[in-house]
Amino acid sequence: MPLEKFSGFFQPKSMRNINRCTGADPDFSGLVGLLNQYLAEKDGREHDFYNQFNSITDIKHAVVIYLNGIPTACGAIKEFAPQEMEVKRMFTLPSARGKGIAGIVLSELESWAKELGTKRFVLETGKKQVEAIKLYEKSGFIRISNYGQYVGVANSVCFEKFI
Protein backbone atom coordinates (compact mmCIF):
# COMPACT_ATOMS: atom_id res chain seq x y z
CA MET A 1 0.00 0.00 0.00
CA PRO A 2 1.58 3.33 -1.02
CA LEU A 3 2.14 5.84 1.74
CA GLU A 4 1.54 9.50 1.31
CA LYS A 5 2.96 12.27 3.46
CA PHE A 6 0.26 13.63 5.72
CA SER A 7 1.74 16.88 7.06
CA GLY A 8 4.37 15.57 9.41
CA PHE A 9 3.58 11.86 9.62
CA PHE A 10 2.87 9.03 7.25
CA GLN A 11 -0.65 7.70 6.96
CA PRO A 12 -1.83 5.12 4.42
CA LYS A 13 -4.16 6.94 2.04
CA SER A 14 -6.93 4.40 2.65
CA MET A 15 -6.76 5.14 6.38
CA ARG A 16 -7.77 8.80 6.09
CA ASN A 17 -10.74 10.56 4.58
CA ILE A 18 -11.87 14.15 4.14
CA ASN A 19 -15.63 14.63 4.16
CA ARG A 20 -17.40 17.78 3.03
CA CYS A 21 -20.69 18.14 4.87
CA THR A 22 -23.00 20.64 6.60
CA GLY A 23 -23.49 21.65 10.20
CA ALA A 24 -26.14 18.93 10.48
CA ASP A 25 -23.56 16.15 10.07
CA PRO A 26 -23.41 14.15 13.34
CA ASP A 27 -19.62 13.74 13.22
CA PHE A 28 -19.13 17.47 12.67
CA SER A 29 -21.55 18.37 15.47
CA GLY A 30 -19.89 15.82 17.77
CA LEU A 31 -16.47 17.41 17.22
CA VAL A 32 -17.99 20.87 17.72
CA GLY A 33 -19.40 19.65 21.04
CA LEU A 34 -15.87 18.71 22.11
CA LEU A 35 -14.64 22.09 20.86
CA ASN A 36 -17.26 23.86 22.97
CA GLN A 37 -16.16 21.92 26.07
CA TYR A 38 -12.52 22.79 25.39
CA LEU A 39 -13.30 26.49 24.85
CA ALA A 40 -15.52 26.67 27.94
CA GLU A 41 -12.53 25.53 30.01
CA LYS A 42 -10.04 27.77 28.18
CA ASP A 43 -12.19 30.93 27.98
CA GLY A 44 -14.01 30.64 31.30
CA ARG A 45 -16.70 33.28 31.77
CA GLU A 46 -16.10 34.73 28.29
CA HIS A 47 -17.28 31.48 26.67
CA ASP A 48 -20.95 32.45 26.72
CA PHE A 49 -20.23 35.65 24.80
CA TYR A 50 -18.34 33.79 22.05
CA ASN A 51 -20.70 30.84 21.96
CA GLN A 52 -23.65 32.99 20.87
CA PHE A 53 -21.90 33.54 17.52
CA ASN A 54 -21.03 29.90 16.89
CA SER A 55 -24.27 28.15 16.04
CA ILE A 56 -23.76 25.40 13.47
CA THR A 57 -27.43 25.25 12.47
CA ASP A 58 -26.91 27.36 9.34
CA ILE A 59 -23.46 26.02 8.40
CA LYS A 60 -23.61 24.89 4.77
CA HIS A 61 -19.89 24.17 4.29
CA ALA A 62 -18.11 22.03 6.87
CA VAL A 63 -15.23 19.58 6.69
CA VAL A 64 -14.50 16.53 8.84
CA ILE A 65 -11.24 14.61 8.65
CA TYR A 66 -11.29 10.96 9.63
CA LEU A 67 -8.22 9.00 10.65
CA ASN A 68 -8.75 5.25 10.72
CA GLY A 69 -12.49 5.87 10.54
CA ILE A 70 -12.53 8.18 13.57
CA PRO A 71 -13.70 11.80 13.22
CA THR A 72 -10.52 13.63 14.20
CA ALA A 73 -10.70 17.26 13.04
CA CYS A 74 -13.19 19.74 11.65
CA GLY A 75 -13.72 23.25 10.40
CA ALA A 76 -16.33 25.26 8.55
CA ILE A 77 -16.88 28.36 6.49
CA LYS A 78 -19.92 30.56 6.31
CA GLU A 79 -20.74 33.55 4.18
CA PHE A 80 -19.51 36.77 5.73
CA ALA A 81 -20.13 39.16 2.83
CA PRO A 82 -20.35 38.76 -0.95
CA GLN A 83 -17.28 36.76 -2.05
CA GLU A 84 -16.09 36.54 1.57
CA MET A 85 -16.23 33.62 4.00
CA GLU A 86 -15.62 33.43 7.72
CA VAL A 87 -13.69 30.43 9.03
CA LYS A 88 -15.52 28.84 11.96
CA ARG A 89 -15.38 25.87 14.34
CA MET A 90 -11.81 24.68 13.75
CA PHE A 91 -10.96 21.78 16.07
CA THR A 92 -8.61 18.82 16.23
CA LEU A 93 -8.78 16.07 18.85
CA PRO A 94 -6.02 16.65 21.42
CA SER A 95 -4.44 13.26 20.62
CA ALA A 96 -3.96 14.29 16.97
CA ARG A 97 -2.62 17.82 17.47
CA GLY A 98 0.79 18.88 16.24
CA LYS A 99 0.63 16.64 13.16
CA GLY A 100 -0.57 19.15 10.57
CA ILE A 101 -4.16 17.95 10.46
CA ALA A 102 -5.65 21.40 11.16
CA GLY A 103 -3.66 22.73 8.22
CA ILE A 104 -5.26 20.09 6.01
CA VAL A 105 -8.72 21.14 7.23
CA LEU A 106 -7.91 24.78 6.50
CA SER A 107 -6.55 23.89 3.05
CA GLU A 108 -9.69 21.93 2.20
CA LEU A 109 -11.86 24.84 3.35
CA GLU A 110 -9.81 27.19 1.18
CA SER A 111 -10.21 24.92 -1.85
CA TRP A 112 -13.95 24.73 -1.30
CA ALA A 113 -14.21 28.49 -0.82
CA LYS A 114 -12.37 29.08 -4.12
CA GLU A 115 -14.84 26.76 -5.85
CA LEU A 116 -17.62 28.96 -4.46
CA GLY A 117 -15.99 32.14 -5.80
CA THR A 118 -14.65 33.40 -2.48
CA LYS A 119 -11.95 36.06 -2.64
CA ARG A 120 -11.33 36.70 1.07
CA PHE A 121 -11.37 34.79 4.35
CA VAL A 122 -11.83 36.36 7.78
CA LEU A 123 -11.71 34.71 11.15
CA GLU A 124 -11.57 35.36 14.87
CA THR A 125 -9.76 33.40 17.54
CA GLY A 126 -8.91 34.02 21.16
CA LYS A 127 -5.57 35.34 22.37
CA LYS A 128 -5.26 32.20 24.52
CA GLN A 129 -5.43 30.02 21.39
CA VAL A 130 -1.68 30.25 20.74
CA GLU A 131 -1.58 27.15 18.51
CA ALA A 132 -4.46 28.46 16.39
CA ILE A 133 -2.77 31.84 15.96
CA LYS A 134 0.42 30.08 14.79
CA LEU A 135 -1.58 27.95 12.34
CA TYR A 136 -3.32 30.96 10.81
CA GLU A 137 -0.12 32.98 10.50
CA LYS A 138 1.70 30.00 8.98
CA SER A 139 -1.21 29.59 6.53
CA GLY A 140 -0.88 33.16 5.22
CA PHE A 141 -3.47 34.95 7.34
CA ILE A 142 -2.69 38.53 8.36
CA ARG A 143 -3.87 40.12 11.59
CA ILE A 144 -6.50 42.79 11.14
CA SER A 145 -8.53 45.05 13.41
CA ASN A 146 -11.31 43.23 15.19
CA TYR A 147 -14.48 43.16 13.10
CA GLY A 148 -18.21 42.97 13.81
CA GLN A 149 -19.13 41.63 17.22
CA TYR A 150 -15.44 41.35 18.16
CA VAL A 151 -14.71 45.10 18.02
CA GLY A 152 -13.52 46.15 21.46
CA VAL A 153 -13.20 42.55 22.73
CA ALA A 154 -9.77 42.38 24.32
CA ASN A 155 -9.46 38.57 24.10
CA SER A 156 -10.22 38.44 20.36
CA VAL A 157 -7.67 38.36 17.56
CA CYS A 158 -8.95 38.70 13.98
CA PHE A 159 -7.31 37.72 10.70
CA GLU A 160 -7.88 37.91 6.95
CA LYS A 161 -6.50 36.16 3.91
CA PHE A 162 -7.10 36.92 0.26
CA ILE A 163 -7.42 33.73 -1.75
C-alpha positions as CSV (number, residue, x, y, z in Angstrom):
1,M,0.0,0.0,0.0
2,P,1.6,3.3,-1.0
3,L,2.1,5.8,1.7
4,E,1.5,9.5,1.3
5,K,3.0,12.3,3.5
6,F,0.3,13.6,5.7
7,S,1.7,16.9,7.1
8,G,4.4,15.6,9.4
9,F,3.6,11.9,9.6
10,F,2.9,9.0,7.2
11,Q,-0.6,7.7,7.0
12,P,-1.8,5.1,4.4
13,K,-4.2,6.9,2.0
14,S,-6.9,4.4,2.7
15,M,-6.8,5.1,6.4
16,R,-7.8,8.8,6.1
17,N,-10.7,10.6,4.6
18,I,-11.9,14.1,4.1
19,N,-15.6,14.6,4.2
20,R,-17.4,17.8,3.0
21,C,-20.7,18.1,4.9
22,T,-23.0,20.6,6.6
23,G,-23.5,21.7,10.2
24,A,-26.1,18.9,10.5
25,D,-23.6,16.1,10.1
26,P,-23.4,14.2,13.3
27,D,-19.6,13.7,13.2
28,F,-19.1,17.5,12.7
29,S,-21.6,18.4,15.5
30,G,-19.9,15.8,17.8
31,L,-16.5,17.4,17.2
32,V,-18.0,20.9,17.7
33,G,-19.4,19.6,21.0
34,L,-15.9,18.7,22.1
35,L,-14.6,22.1,20.9
36,N,-17.3,23.9,23.0
37,Q,-16.2,21.9,26.1
38,Y,-12.5,22.8,25.4
39,L,-13.3,26.5,24.9
40,A,-15.5,26.7,27.9
41,E,-12.5,25.5,30.0
42,K,-10.0,27.8,28.2
43,D,-12.2,30.9,28.0
44,G,-14.0,30.6,31.3
45,R,-16.7,33.3,31.8
46,E,-16.1,34.7,28.3
47,H,-17.3,31.5,26.7
48,D,-21.0,32.4,26.7
49,F,-20.2,35.6,24.8
50,Y,-18.3,33.8,22.0
51,N,-20.7,30.8,22.0
52,Q,-23.6,33.0,20.9
53,F,-21.9,33.5,17.5
54,N,-21.0,29.9,16.9
55,S,-24.3,28.1,16.0
56,I,-23.8,25.4,13.5
57,T,-27.4,25.3,12.5
58,D,-26.9,27.4,9.3
59,I,-23.5,26.0,8.4
60,K,-23.6,24.9,4.8
61,H,-19.9,24.2,4.3
62,A,-18.1,22.0,6.9
63,V,-15.2,19.6,6.7
64,V,-14.5,16.5,8.8
65,I,-11.2,14.6,8.6
66,Y,-11.3,11.0,9.6
67,L,-8.2,9.0,10.7
68,N,-8.7,5.3,10.7
69,G,-12.5,5.9,10.5
70,I,-12.5,8.2,13.6
71,P,-13.7,11.8,13.2
72,T,-10.5,13.6,14.2
73,A,-10.7,17.3,13.0
74,C,-13.2,19.7,11.6
75,G,-13.7,23.3,10.4
76,A,-16.3,25.3,8.6
77,I,-16.9,28.4,6.5
78,K,-19.9,30.6,6.3
79,E,-20.7,33.6,4.2
80,F,-19.5,36.8,5.7
81,A,-20.1,39.2,2.8
82,P,-20.3,38.8,-1.0
83,Q,-17.3,36.8,-2.0
84,E,-16.1,36.5,1.6
85,M,-16.2,33.6,4.0
86,E,-15.6,33.4,7.7
87,V,-13.7,30.4,9.0
88,K,-15.5,28.8,12.0
89,R,-15.4,25.9,14.3
90,M,-11.8,24.7,13.8
91,F,-11.0,21.8,16.1
92,T,-8.6,18.8,16.2
93,L,-8.8,16.1,18.8
94,P,-6.0,16.6,21.4
95,S,-4.4,13.3,20.6
96,A,-4.0,14.3,17.0
97,R,-2.6,17.8,17.5
98,G,0.8,18.9,16.2
99,K,0.6,16.6,13.2
100,G,-0.6,19.2,10.6
101,I,-4.2,18.0,10.5
102,A,-5.6,21.4,11.2
103,G,-3.7,22.7,8.2
104,I,-5.3,20.1,6.0
105,V,-8.7,21.1,7.2
106,L,-7.9,24.8,6.5
107,S,-6.5,23.9,3.1
108,E,-9.7,21.9,2.2
109,L,-11.9,24.8,3.3
110,E,-9.8,27.2,1.2
111,S,-10.2,24.9,-1.9
112,W,-14.0,24.7,-1.3
113,A,-14.2,28.5,-0.8
114,K,-12.4,29.1,-4.1
115,E,-14.8,26.8,-5.9
116,L,-17.6,29.0,-4.5
117,G,-16.0,32.1,-5.8
118,T,-14.7,33.4,-2.5
119,K,-11.9,36.1,-2.6
120,R,-11.3,36.7,1.1
121,F,-11.4,34.8,4.3
122,V,-11.8,36.4,7.8
123,L,-11.7,34.7,11.2
124,E,-11.6,35.4,14.9
125,T,-9.8,33.4,17.5
126,G,-8.9,34.0,21.2
127,K,-5.6,35.3,22.4
128,K,-5.3,32.2,24.5
129,Q,-5.4,30.0,21.4
130,V,-1.7,30.3,20.7
131,E,-1.6,27.2,18.5
132,A,-4.5,28.5,16.4
133,I,-2.8,31.8,16.0
134,K,0.4,30.1,14.8
135,L,-1.6,28.0,12.3
136,Y,-3.3,31.0,10.8
137,E,-0.1,33.0,10.5
138,K,1.7,30.0,9.0
139,S,-1.2,29.6,6.5
140,G,-0.9,33.2,5.2
141,F,-3.5,34.9,7.3
142,I,-2.7,38.5,8.4
143,R,-3.9,40.1,11.6
144,I,-6.5,42.8,11.1
145,S,-8.5,45.0,13.4
146,N,-11.3,43.2,15.2
147,Y,-14.5,43.2,13.1
148,G,-18.2,43.0,13.8
149,Q,-19.1,41.6,17.2
150,Y,-15.4,41.4,18.2
151,V,-14.7,45.1,18.0
152,G,-13.5,46.1,21.5
153,V,-13.2,42.6,22.7
154,A,-9.8,42.4,24.3
155,N,-9.5,38.6,24.1
156,S,-10.2,38.4,20.4
157,V,-7.7,38.4,17.6
158,C,-8.9,38.7,14.0
159,F,-7.3,37.7,10.7
160,E,-7.9,37.9,7.0
161,K,-6.5,36.2,3.9
162,F,-7.1,36.9,0.3
163,I,-7.4,33.7,-1.7
